[in-house]
Amino acid sequence: MPEQKITTCLWFDDQAEEAARFYTSLFPDSRIGDVQRYGEAGPGEAGSVMTVTFQLGGQPYVALNGGPLFTFTEAISLQVGCEDQAEVDRLWAALTEGGQESACGWLKDRYGLSWQITPRRLIELISDPDPVRSQRVMRAMLQMGKIDIQALESAYADGGEADAAP
């Protein structure tokens, strides 16, 4: 893999290779690079996977089997810009299997890593210079788990039922 000055390293207990293989199966332009193994000096068991280099969508990552000392939190997440609802649905289903759904397009996968499954259209709509429209979209998004592009479009166009007078 090409060397890069800054590469994200993801710390796993002992599932680095499994996670890297799962992630690379989900995204185009993704692949496994080198798999390094612990030697006799440790600290892991000799012959077990220490690190896996891989690319997701052309971006380099390293997965480290560092043991249970540290775990993932929502303080860091991988954000995926999706082109359409089909891509949102596919990634949401794959990444939440064995994981946990959250709010506003966020989820935790089976390894505890947080992801934001974000349709590009959401960003376009909440960036609209019309504050009334953009805020209607924001209010609609805040009510969602998985992002529903059609519901966002409805909120943008007319406010849907959320803006109906009491």
C-alpha positions in Angstrom: 0.0 0.0 0.0 1.2 3.5 -0.6 2.8 5.1 2.4 0.9 8.0 3.8 1.9 10.5 6.5 -1.3 10.0 8.5 -3.2 6.8 8.7 -6.1 5.9 11.0 -5.3 3.0 13.4 -8.3 1.1 14.8 -7.6 -0.8 18.0 -9.4 -4.2 18.4 -9.2 -6.8 21.1 -8.5 -9.7 18.8 -10.7 -9.2 15.7 -8.5 -7.0 13.5 -8.3 -9.3 10.6 -12.0 -10.3 10.7 -13.1 -6.7 10.9 -10.8 -5.6 8.1 -12.1 -8.4 5.8 -15.7 -7.5 6.7 -15.1 -3.7 6.0 -13.3 -4.3 2.7 -16.2 -6.5 1.5 -18.6 -3.5 1.9 -16.9 -0.8 -0.1 -15.5 -0.5 -3.7 -11.8 0.3 -4.1 -11.0 -1.6 -0.9 -8.5 -4.3 -0.1 -6.4 -6.0 2.5 -2.7 -5.2 2.4 -0.2 -6.7 4.8 -0.9 -8.9 7.8 1.8 -8.7 10.5 2.0 -11.4 13.2 3.3 -11.2 16.7 6.6 -12.9 17.2 8.1 -14.6 20.3 8.7 -11.2 21.9 5.0 -10.6 22.1 3.1 -9.0 23.6 0.5 -11.1 21.7 0.6 -14.8 21.3 3.4 -15.8 18.8 1.9 -16.3 15.3 -1.4 -14.4 16.1 -2.3 -11.4 14.0 -0.8 -8.1 15.3 -1.8 -5.6 12.5 -3.6 -5.6 9.2 -3.2 -2.8 6.8 -6.2 -2.2 4.5 -7.9 0.3 2.4 -11.6 1.4 2.4 -12.6 3.4 -0.6 -8.9 4.0 -1.3 -8.2 5.4 2.2 -5.6 3.6 4.3 -6.2 2.1 7.7 -4.4 -0.1 10.1 -6.3 -2.6 12.4 -4.4 -3.6 15.5 -5.1 -6.5 17.8 -4.1 -4.7 21.0 -6.2 -6.6 23.5 -9.1 -5.5 25.7 -7.4 -2.5 27.3 -9.1 0.1 25.0 -12.5 0.1 23.3 -14.2 2.3 20.7 -16.5 5.1 21.7 -18.7 7.5 19.7 -16.0 10.1 20.1 -14.7 8.8 16.7 -16.6 7.5 13.8 -16.2 6.7 10.2 -18.6 8.8 8.0 -19.7 7.3 4.7 -21.1 9.6 2.0 -23.8 7.6 0.3 -25.1 8.4 -3.2 -28.7 7.1 -2.8 -31.2 5.3 -0.5 -30.1 1.9 -1.8 -26.6 2.5 -0.6 -27.8 3.8 2.7 -30.0 0.7 3.2 -27.3 -1.8 2.1 -24.6 -0.3 4.4 -27.0 0.2 7.3 -28.2 -3.5 7.1 -24.6 -4.8 6.9 -23.1 -2.7 9.6 -26.0 -3.0 12.1 -26.0 -6.8 11.8 -24.7 -7.8 15.3 -24.3 -4.1 16.1 -26.5 -1.3 17.3 -28.6 1.3 15.6 -28.4 4.9 16.9 -29.9 8.2 15.9 -29.3 10.6 13.0 -27.6 8.0 10.7 -25.2 6.8 13.4 -24.7 3.1 14.3 -22.2 0.9 16.0 -21.1 -2.2 14.2 -20.5 -5.7 15.7 -17.0 -4.6 16.7 -18.1 -1.5 18.5 -16.9 1.0 15.9 -19.2 3.9 15.2 -20.3 4.8 11.7 -22.3 7.7 10.2 -24.2 6.5 7.2 -24.8 9.9 5.5 -26.6 10.4 2.2 -24.9 13.3 0.2 -28.4 14.7 -0.3 -28.8 15.3 3.5 -25.7 17.5 3.4 -27.1 19.4 0.4 -30.5 19.9 2.0 -29.2 21.1 5.4 -26.8 23.4 3.6 -29.6 25.2 1.7 -29.3 29.0 2.2 -33.0 29.1 3.0 -33.0 28.7 6.8 -36.7 27.6 7.0 -36.1 24.8 4.6 -32.8 23.7 6.0 -34.1 23.7 9.6 -37.2 21.6 8.5 -34.7 19.1 7.1 -32.6 19.2 10.3 -35.7 18.6 12.5 -36.7 15.7 10.3 -33.2 14.1 10.4 -33.1 14.4 14.2 -36.2 12.1 14.4 -34.5 9.4 12.4 -32.3 6.4 13.1 -31.4 5.3 9.5 -31.7 8.3 7.2 -34.7 8.3 4.9 -33.9 10.5 1.9 -37.6 10.7 0.7 -38.7 11.9 4.2 -35.9 14.6 4.1 -37.1 15.7 0.6 -40.7 16.0 1.9 -39.6 18.1 4.9 -37.5 20.3 2.5 -40.4 20.7 0.0 -43.3 21.4 2.3 -42.4 20.6 5.8 -44.6 17.5 5.8 -46.7 16.9 8.8 -44.0 18.3 11.2 -44.8 21.9 10.1 -48.6 21.5 10.1 -50.4 24.1 12.2 -51.8 22.9 15.5 
